[in-house]
Amino acid sequence: MPGRKGIDCGGPRAHFCRERQFSPSRCVRGTTRTIRSGSTRIIVCRVRGLRGKTRAQSILRPFTSPKCGVCRVR
């Protein structure tokens, strides 16, 4: 199901909706990590050109989250 720009609802077996902040191709290879904050997961990486700084590349929210309303309409 297509959603808003930057929101990926995944396939029929997915448990999270992904809100992409920027393309993963901008990340330095090997620097991607997942941080858990309650039921939300944040994928962070080091961005090319920003020396030593990490940024949130994607935010994964469970389908039950109010901010994931686009994906709950299945």
Secondary structure, 3 states (H helix, E strand, C coil): CCCCCCEECCCCCCCEEEEECCCHHHECCCCCEEEEECCEEEEEEEECCCCCCEEEEEEEEECCCHHHHHHHCC
